[in-house]
């Protein structure tokens, strides 16, 4: 697997989602999916994988530690089955989901598009139920009411 495979997958993804300028996506390394920014990357120290970094939004001031705890719980209960991890971006305070995609033969542009749609649903859930929750709802979530965890 190599950078050429990564480029091929990005081009195929762009074709599937009717995005005409794949070269621009490869140059910038970013794509927007249903209002969420997704950064696409391939690294020299892991040439057989593509990384999808979903930016789910900024955590409201005063909630960072509690949201961080929820992120850790989600990593253990939801994302442990995937090659994905939720975290907080240290500089921006934003929630980031990092998904490692091994670039095997079964990975196609259509598969990437479906995967992005799947994780955008997760982002929408985080935004609507965690980030934008009222104080009362947020306090309930952080008190151990685990109805928010969805597999």
VEXVEX-933638 format. One record per atom (N, C-alpha, C, O): residue in one letter; x, y, z. Coordinates in steps of 0.001 Angstrom, whole numbers, plus 500000, padded with zeros to 6 digits. Layout:
AXYZ/...
//
This chain:
X500842498828500000/X500000500000500000/X500884501231500000/X502004501220500510/X500356502282499421/X501217503445499262/X500402504718499109/X499172504716499163/X501127505787498917/X500503507080498685/X499700507058497388/X498689507750497272/X500142506273496420/X499401506158495159/X498027505536495397/X497042505958494791/X497957504549496264/X496675503927496607/X495768504943497297/X494571505010497019/X496342505725498190/X495600506789498874/X495015507765497851/X493831508096497906/X495852508221496923/X495382509153495895/X494266508537495056/X493280509203494740/X494422507290494705/X493414506587493921/X492078506522494670/X491021506742494079/X492129506223495964/X490908506156496761/X490235507519496889/X489009507616496827/X491021508555497065/X490445509907497162/X489783510285495836/X488692510854495825/X490435509973494735/X489837510250493417/X488534509470493227/X487547510004492720/X488545508208493639/X487340507390493516/X486226507919494412/X485063507944494008/X486574508341495625/X485603508941496528/X484970510176495897/X483750510338495917/X485798511031495345/X485296512250494711/X484359511927493551/X483362512618493344/X484672510901492813/X483814510483491705/X482463509988492229/X481419510323491670/X482485509203493286/X481256508648493861/X480332509752494381/X479113509676494222/X480916510772494999/X480095511843495587/X479927513031494641/X479458514093495049/X480314512846493371/X480163513880492341/X480886515178492682/X480356516268492467/X482086515054493210/X482934516205493486/X483962516277492366/X484848515425492297/X483867517276491482/X484659517259490251/X486154517513490400/X486921517134489515/X486592518139491484/X487993518540491580/X488747517710492628/X489047518194493719/X489045516472492284/X489769515592493205/X491169516113493496/X491684515918494597/X491794516777492520/X493144517315492745/X493139518348493866/X494074518410494665/X492094519150493924/X491978520142494991/X491813519467496350/X492396519908497340/X491021518398496394/X490845517653497641/X492179517046498070/X492534517098499248/X492913516478497131/X494224515901497461/X495201516970497940/X495994516730498850/X495144518130497333/X496054519211497713/X495712519750499102/X496597519920499940/X494430520017499344/X494006520577500627/X493930519518501723/X494222519790502887/X493530518301501333/X493377517232502307/X492099517333503119/X491960516657504139/X491161518171502680/X489912518359503409/X488719518185502500/X488781518435501296/X487628517748503109/X486367517612502407/X485276517926503429/X485459517682504622/X484167518455502982/X483050518702503874/X481960517686503579/X481560517492502430/X481488517043504638/X480432516038504505/X479285516454505419/X479409516421506644/X478185516839504818/X476975517221505545/X477264518226506661/X476732518104507765/X478100519208506373/X478401520265507328/X479548519983508276/X479894520840509090/X480146518808508193/X481281518466509047/X482548518428508204/X482565517860507112/X483603519036508722/X484903519004508048/X485572517662508327/X485620517199509467/X486090517046507258/X486816515792507378/X488179515993506737/X488280516358505566/X489217515753507510/X490576515850506999/X491020514447506583/X490911513499507361/X491519514321505353/X491996513037504813/X493519513047504839/X494142514044504473/X494119511944505268/X495581511916505341/X496114510513505137/X495433509516505378/X497367510471504682/X498147509245504563/X499544509608505027/X500120510590504558/X500097508823505947/X501374509167506555/X502463508183506153/X502193506997505960/X503681508669506029/X504809507831505644/X505070506714506643/X505506505628506259/X504806506970507928/X505066505939508934/X503926504907509030/X504021503954509804/X502850505096508248/X501752504128508169/X501186504154506743/X500028504518506541/X502004503768505757/X501603503930504353/X500427503065503923/X499827503331502881/X500083502049504685/X498993501158504317/X497634501593504829/X496655500858504703/X497568502800505412/X496306503254505980/X496005504692505572/X496894505506505324/X494716504954505518/X494202506305505303/X493579506733506631/X492963505921507322/X493737507995506984/X493152508517508207/X492076509530507854/X492274510405507011/X490938509395508511/X489825510321508357/X489642511013509703/X489302510367510694/X489864512314509741/X489718513083510975/X488465513953510863/X488430514920510103/X487445513589511630/X486180514306511626/X486202515373512713/X486547515087513860/X485840516587512359/X485778517679513323/X484315517896513683/X483512518325512855/X483982517590514946/X482589517599515395/X482168518894516068/X480995519039516413/X483063519824516266/X482678521097516873/X483405521364518171/X484087520498518718/X483244522576518647/X483932523064519836/X483101522762521082/X481875522871521065/X483777522385522147/X483127522130523430/X482934523461524145/X483843524290524191/X481761523654524694/X481441524869525430/X482346525004526652/X482637524023527336/X482784526226526914/X483641526482528068/X482978525970529342/X481771526125529530/X483759525372530197/X483257524841531463/X482818523389531378/X482559522765532408/X482729522838530173/X482284521455530008/X483416520524529559/X483202519321529407/X484575521052529354/X485664520295528739/X485982519007529487/X486071517947528866/X486152519070530792/X486529517865531543/X485428516810531500/X485712515623531340/X484180517235531641/X483081516268531602/X482930515670530204/X482665514476530065/X483097516489529174/X483017515971527806/X484177515020527548/X484007514000526881/X485357515347528073/X486501514462527911/X486202513093528524/X486555512067527941/X485560513064529689/X485178511797530302/X484205511029529407/X484328509813529259/X483244511728528814/X482289511080527909/X483000510536526671/X482659509462526174/X483984511276526180/X484759510814525032/X485507509524525371/X485536508588524572/X486106509480526547/X486826508269526966/X485874507083527101/X486200505970526688/X484694507325527683/X483707506251527810/X483264505758526432/X483110504556526217/X483062506682525512/X482657506293524160/X483769505496523480/X483490504545522750/X485012505871523711/X486125505120523122/X486132503676523606/X486425502760522838/X485809503476524878/X485808502127525434/X484577501321525027/X484675500119524781/X483431501972524956/X482195501218524729/X481720501203523284/X481081500237522866/X482009502240522509/X481506502331521144/X482616502139520123/X482486501318519215/X483694502881520261/X484718502917519228/X485798501854519375/X486654501723518501/X485773501102520455/X486764500043520633/X486655498990519538/X487645498340519202/X485461498817518979/X485269497836517910/X485781498337516567/X486083497531515687/X485884499642516393/X486384500246515159/X487842500635515352/X488378500568516458/X488463501037514276/X489785501640514406/X489578503149514476/X490063503905513634/X488841503563515511/X488480504969515672/X488708505388517117/X488650504576518040/X488967506683517283/X489157507240518622/X488618508657518640/X488867509438517722/X487884508984519685/X487408510339519918/X488382511056520833/X488983510444521716/X488536512340520622/X489398513117521494/X489094514589521396/X488231515011520627/X489808515366522179/X489704516817522139/X490962517377521499/X492075517001521868/X490786518266520552/X491919518936519926/X492486519917520949/X491772520799521426/X493742519770521282/X494353520557522354/X494337522059522084/X494195522847523018/X494478522465520836/X494548523889520518/X493184524551520377/X493016525714520743/X492208523814519848/X490903524424519570/X489820524050520570/X488820524759520680/X489994522951521303/X488953522486522199/X487828521781521474/X486760521551522041/X488070521437520216/X487052520761519423/X487099519258519577/X488146518676519861/X485933518630519385/X485847517172519408/X486299516654518050/X485818517109517012/X487221515705518063/X487760515126516838/X487622513604516909/X487958512984517918/X487126513021515828/X487097511569515703/X488130511189514653/X488067511659513517/X489074510348515028/X490113509887514115/X489821508439513767/X489766507579514646/X489633508174512481/X489342506827512012/X490501506359511142/X490852507018510163/X491089505232511494/X492159504629510685/X491515503608509755/X490829502690510207/X491740503775508454/X491169502889507442/X492302502154506734/X493013502759505931/X492490500853507014/X493489500093506259/X493071500063504780/X491926499739504465/X493990500397503888/X493652500532502462/X493776499200501728/X494545499079500774/X493017498206502177/X493004496904501524/X492188496945500243/X491611497973499887/X492151495815499561/X491442495729498285/X489942495947498413/X489295496365497453/X489381495669499584/X487931495812499749/X487500497266499955/X486308497568499902/X488451498160500187/X488129499571500400/X487986500251499041/X488885500199498201/X486837500886498849/X486539501586497599/X486064502996497919/X485854503341499082/X485896503798496891/X485344505131497071/X483942505086497640/X483585505906498486/X483141504133497180/X481774503984497701/X481804503613499181/X481009504131499966/X482712502723499567/X482846502336500970/X483233503546501812/X482687503753502895/X484184504351501310/X484593505558502042/X483429506521502206/X483247507096503279/X482637506705501153/X481484507600501226/X480493507116502284/X479980507916503066/X480225505821502310/X479312505246503314/X479888505396504722/X479161505706505666/X481176505178504856/X481833505305506159/X481764506745506656/X481502506989507834/X481996507686505764/X481909509090506154/X480496509451506584/X480309510160507573/X479515508974505859/X478115509228506228/X477816508634507603/X477138509257508421/X478321507435507852/X478126506778509151/X478691507634510284/X478010507873511282/X479931508094510132/X480555508858511207/X480036510291511294/X480138510916512349/X479491510814510218/X478814512111510287/X477567511987511164/X477235512915511902/X476874510841511086/X475734510599511978/X476185510636513436/X475486511182514289/X477341510063513721/X477891510127515082/X478148511581515471/X477833512000516584/X478720512339514549/X479002513752514808/X477740514547515065/X477702515395515956/X476710514274514287/X475430514953514478/X474869514618515862/X474329515485516549/X475000513362516259/X474522512956517574/X475298513679518676/X474702514202519617/X476625513707518558/X477435514427519554/X477052515900519609/X476881516465520689/X476918516512518446/X476591517938518402/X475223518198519023/X475074519098519849/X474228517413518627/X472858517673519066/X472589517255520501/X471767517876521174/X473254516229520979/X472938515693522299/X473996515952523369/X473704515830524558/X475197516300522976/X476248516552523967/X476673518017523903/X476557518742524891/X477157518446522762/X477682519804522634/X476610520867522814/X476853521876523475/X475432520661522242/X474374521663522294/X473312521372523351/X472255522003523355/X473583520428524241/X472606520063525267/X472403521205526257/X473327521958526565/X471169521314526746/X470902522288527806/X471682521871529043/X472136520731529141/X471836522782529977/X472588522476531191/X471971521303531953/X472698520452532465/X470636521249532034/X469978520165532764/X470235518818532079/X470558517825532731/X470087518808530772/X470304517572530020/X471768517141530123/X472065515962530316/X472673518105529991/X474097517811530072/X474459517259531451/X475253516324531552/X473886517827532509/X474159517344533867/X473679515904534020/X474345515100534673/X472533515566533429/X472020514198533490/X472927513219532777/X473176512116533265/X473418513626531622/X474322512772530850/X475590512500531645/X476063511365531707/X476134513541532247/X477397513404532981/X477224512730534336/X478208512358534974/X475984512573534776/X475729511921536066/X475687510406535934/X475524509702536931/X475834509893534707/X475841508450534533/X474613507913533855/X474422506698533803/X473770508781533330/X472601508333532562/X473097507969531169/X473188508834530298/X473416506697530952/X474139506279529770/X473263506071528538/X473675505392527598/X472072506641528530/X471226506520527350/X471853507177526142/X471454506879525016/X472805508047526328/X473431508774525218/X474371507893524407/X474652508203523249/X474855506817524980/X475807505965524268/X475059505117523261/X474174504341523623/X475414505268522001/X474773504507520925/X475829503737520168/X476866504292519804/X475582502484519932/X476542501666519185/X476241501736517712/X476937501115516909/
//
